[in-house]
């Protein structure tokens, strides 16, 4: 079932069963059951990269006309070295620039220190069809220290709005 | 950017391997990543021979060799145990420490024993407080 832009009515125009069922029934049912992709998971990626690199496989969602996608992701980041570093997850749509990120920033200042991260992202209106969203991560030096981070992703879901 | 992917068939010390890769590739890489049994080298400026170079670095990698930072952290981790191993000094309160010195430090030789024990405690405290103090940053 897809969303159909409802039609305006004016005085004297007949609302047929087809119009009613499309504009109200079908559209309300569509809103009640939006397209959802629930990705994984329990994905672990260790990285030292200072540029965004994939930390989770891409998830796909098929949208209808005029739809945005809400992405919700969460997990935790663990410091694998010493010194102060930043762990930054972000997201990319259809593997195209620009990145929508960093979506979160986690300061890690001690070996094995770990903190949770989570962020939500709403896309621009996407063209109808299948789109992929992929989580990326990178390490940013804090206080001049280069480091390694373990990104664990626990939640990664997509909802068509 | 180009990703060089390699299957990992041994343990990996990520920080140490990262340093080895950066020593080989310089600023041409942004770093390395590991997901499961796949290692990726993120090459910003690809050049011929990169794949072979990455494989050589991985083949030569010894995961038991620590980076200076890892070695410094190991020293920090062991500091409490080293302090606890100094007889008496790990548990005495102020009065007990003073009493021991009064009763036992009689000459230069016995003073040296006390000084050495105190030096061991100071070194353990230094290591716990300032890990990597001597590291070149």
Interface residues (C-beta under 8 A of the other chain):
Chain A: X43 X44 X45 X46 X47 X48 X49 X50 X51 X53 X55 X80 X81 X82 X83 X111 X138 X139 X144 X145 X147 X148
Chain B: X1 X3 X14 X15 X18 X30 X31 X32 X33 X34 X35 X36 X40 X42 X44 X67 X69 X70 X72 X73 X131 X132 X137
